[in-house]
């Protein structure tokens, strides 16, 4: 029996066309890299249809996840390193705040 990986799962509503959501998510990743500079390393991202798969390393921890774009919502799923568990609430609230701000019509 394997050990389950801690996860962040969020659902963020939006009222934008899916193409606009994808464009805004692409820009969010680019601005995060510029904003956090040396704190974020090995950033990778790629689209598979309407799912943005991403990964990055910060403070020696690797984060990987996806953001699925649906008609009226985005679904975020991200694996958390065990060493980041004590920050889960803060990570969720920061991520939710950033996405809600970025996806306002």
C-alpha positions in Angstrom: 0.0 0.0 0.0 1.5 3.3 -1.1 1.6 6.5 0.9 -0.8 9.1 -0.4 0.6 12.4 -1.6 -0.8 15.5 0.0 -2.7 17.6 -2.6 -4.2 21.0 -3.1 -7.5 20.9 -5.0 -9.3 24.1 -5.8 -12.3 25.1 -7.9 -12.3 28.7 -9.1 -15.4 30.0 -11.0 -15.1 32.3 -14.0 -17.3 34.0 -16.6 -14.8 34.2 -19.4 -14.5 32.3 -22.7 -12.1 29.3 -22.4 -9.6 30.8 -24.8 -9.3 34.0 -22.7 -8.9 31.9 -19.6 -6.0 29.9 -21.2 -4.4 33.2 -22.3 -4.6 34.7 -18.8 -3.2 31.5 -17.2 -0.3 31.6 -19.6 0.5 35.2 -18.6 0.1 34.3 -14.9 2.8 31.7 -15.1 5.1 34.2 -16.9 4.4 37.0 -14.4 5.0 34.6 -11.5 8.4 33.7 -12.9 9.3 37.4 -13.3 7.9 38.3 -9.9 9.6 35.6 -7.9 12.7 35.4 -9.9 15.4 33.4 -8.2 12.9 31.8 -5.7 11.3 29.8 -8.5 13.5 27.4 -10.5 13.0 24.8 -13.2 9.6 26.2 -14.2 7.9 24.0 -16.8 4.5 24.3 -18.3 2.6 22.9 -21.2 -0.9 22.7 -22.5 -2.7 19.4 -23.2 -6.0 20.4 -24.8 -7.6 22.5 -22.0 -5.3 21.4 -19.2 -2.2 23.4 -18.2 0.4 21.0 -16.6 3.0 22.8 -14.6 6.0 22.2 -12.3 8.5 24.3 -10.5 11.0 24.1 -7.7 11.1 26.6 -4.8 13.0 26.5 -1.5 14.3 23.1 -2.5 10.8 21.6 -2.9 9.3 20.4 -6.2 5.7 21.2 -7.0 3.7 19.6 -9.8 0.1 20.0 -10.9 -2.5 20.9 -13.4 -5.1 23.5 -14.1 -8.1 22.3 -16.1 -10.1 24.9 -17.9 -13.8 24.2 -18.1 -16.8 26.3 -19.3 -17.4 28.2 -16.0 -14.6 27.1 -13.7 -11.0 26.1 -13.5 -9.9 23.1 -11.5 -6.5 23.1 -9.8 -4.8 20.0 -8.6 -1.3 20.2 -7.2 0.9 17.6 -5.4 2.5 19.0 -2.3 5.8 17.8 -0.9 5.5 16.5 2.6 7.8 19.2 3.8 5.3 21.8 2.6 2.3 20.4 4.5 2.5 22.9 7.3 2.0 25.6 4.6 -0.9 24.0 2.8 -3.5 26.5 4.0 -1.3 29.5 3.0 -0.5 27.9 -0.4 -4.2 27.3 -1.1 -5.3 30.8 -0.1 -2.5 32.5 -2.1 -3.2 30.3 -5.2 -7.0 30.9 -5.0 -6.5 34.7 -4.5 -4.1 34.9 -7.5 -6.4 32.9 -9.8 -9.6 34.8 -8.8 -7.8 38.1 -9.4 -6.5 36.9 -12.8 -9.9 35.5 -14.0 -12.1 38.4 -13.1 -14.1 39.5 -16.2 
